Structure formats: structure tokens, C-alpha cells
């Protein structure tokens, strides 16, 4: 559940869910006083935002500003004080390869195939 919540928050799906709720509420309120075509056009034209739509737009804008304002940190490693010495092993031998495949069966399957156990 925590991973799903983290993915939802990082992808911005919570804003889409809130915007869907806002549009649904606006459409329901507009349908009370207008025809379907007028209510749909007034809901989605962008000229008549509700208070929830305004809050979502402001939150998105502030989130983008804070995300871009964060400076990127660069990791710097100090130089190694001295040369790195590698020592080979005293003895080295190549081991023979192992057969990792199963042996094939020595006899063919019975013909005709068995029908099952007698009851």
C-alpha cells in the first residue's frame, strides 16, 4: 500500500483524481439549472472554474516551483591517497566444465500410452 501511495504521489495522479471530483461536482451543479450541452460546455471550457479547480491549479503551480527550485547536489569523492595494488593468486587452474544437462532416457515411452489404473 505504501508503494502504491508513493507512486500515486510521484506521478501526480492525486491531482487528476481531485480534478475529476471537481469536474463531476461542477457538472452535477450545472445540470440542475442548465441543459446537458450547456452544463458540459460550462464545466469544461476553463472560463468558469470552481473553488476546488482554483485550489488544484494553485497547488500544482506551487508544487512545480518547489520541485524546480531544489538545487541538485553533486557527490564528489576525494582522490585516493596512493596507488591501488592488485595481487594475483599464487596458484590458478582452470576447472573442467560440468555437464549441467539431464541424461536422456534410455528406453522409449511405452506404446500405446497407458490408459490409467484399473479401479
C-alpha positions in Angstrom: 0.0 0.0 0.0 2.9 2.4 0.8 4.5 1.7 -2.6 1.2 2.4 -4.4 0.7 5.6 -2.4 4.3 6.7 -3.3 3.7 6.0 -7.0 0.4 7.9 -7.0 2.0 10.9 -5.3 5.2 11.0 -7.5 3.2 10.6 -10.8 0.7 13.3 -9.8 -2.3 11.0 -10.0 -3.8 12.6 -6.9 -4.2 15.8 -8.8 -6.0 14.0 -11.6 -8.3 12.3 -9.1 -9.1 15.6 -7.4 -9.7 17.3 -10.7 -12.1 14.5 -11.7 -14.0 15.1 -8.4 -14.1 18.8 -9.1 -15.4 18.4 -12.7 -18.0 15.9 -11.5 -19.3 18.2 -8.8 -19.4 21.2 -11.3 -21.3 19.1 -13.9 -23.8 18.0 -11.3 -24.4 21.5 -10.1 -24.7 22.9 -13.7 -27.1 20.2 -14.7 -29.6 21.4 -12.0 -30.1 24.7 -13.9 -29.0 24.1 -17.5 -29.3 21.7 -20.3 -26.8 18.9 -20.7 -24.9 20.5 -23.6 -24.7 23.9 -21.8 -23.6 22.2 -18.5 -20.9 20.2 -20.2 -19.5 23.2 -22.1 -19.6 25.4 -19.0 -17.9 22.7 -16.9 -15.0 22.1 -19.3 -14.5 25.5 -21.0 -12.0 26.7 -18.4 -13.6 30.1 -18.0 -15.9 29.1 -15.1 -13.6 27.3 -12.6 -15.0 26.3 -9.2 -13.1 26.9 -5.9 -11.7 23.4 -6.0 -10.4 23.9 -9.5 -8.7 27.1 -8.4 -7.1 25.4 -5.4 -5.9 22.5 -7.5 -4.3 24.9 -10.1 -2.6 26.9 -7.3 -1.3 23.7 -5.6 0.1 22.4 -8.9 1.8 25.7 -9.6 3.4 25.8 -6.2 4.5 22.2 -6.4 6.2 22.8 -9.7 8.0 25.8 -8.3 9.3 24.0 -5.3 10.4 21.0 -7.4 12.4 23.1 -9.8 13.8 25.4 -7.0 15.6 22.5 -5.2 19.3 22.6 -6.1 20.8 19.4 -7.3 23.6 18.1 -5.1 26.7 16.7 -6.8 28.5 14.0 -5.0 32.3 14.5 -5.0 34.7 11.9 -3.9 38.2 12.8 -2.7 41.1 11.3 -4.6 42.6 8.1 -3.4 45.9 8.7 -1.5 48.2 6.2 -3.2 48.2 3.6 -5.9 45.9 0.6 -5.8 47.9 -2.7 -5.8 46.3 -5.9 -7.2 47.9 -9.2 -6.3 47.1 -12.3 -8.4 46.5 -15.6 -6.7 49.6 -17.8 -6.1 48.0 -20.8 -7.9 45.5 -20.6 -10.7 44.0 -23.6 -12.5 41.1 -23.9 -14.9 38.5 -26.3 -13.6 36.9 -28.8 -16.1 33.4 -27.9 -17.3 30.4 -29.7 -15.7 27.6 -31.3 -17.6 24.5 -29.5 -16.4 22.1 -31.2 -18.8 20.0 -34.2 -17.8 20.7 -37.5 -19.4 18.2 -38.6 -21.9 16.0 -41.7 -21.0 17.5 -44.9 -22.3 14.2 -46.5 -23.3 11.4 -45.0 -25.4 8.0 -44.4 -23.8 5.6 -47.4 -23.8 3.3 -47.8 -26.8 0.3 -47.4 -26.7 0.2 -44.9 -23.8 -1.1 -46.3 -20.6 -4.9 -45.8 -20.0 -4.8 -45.4 -16.3 -5.1 -47.6 -13.3 -7.9 -50.2 -13.1 -10.5 -49.4 -10.4 
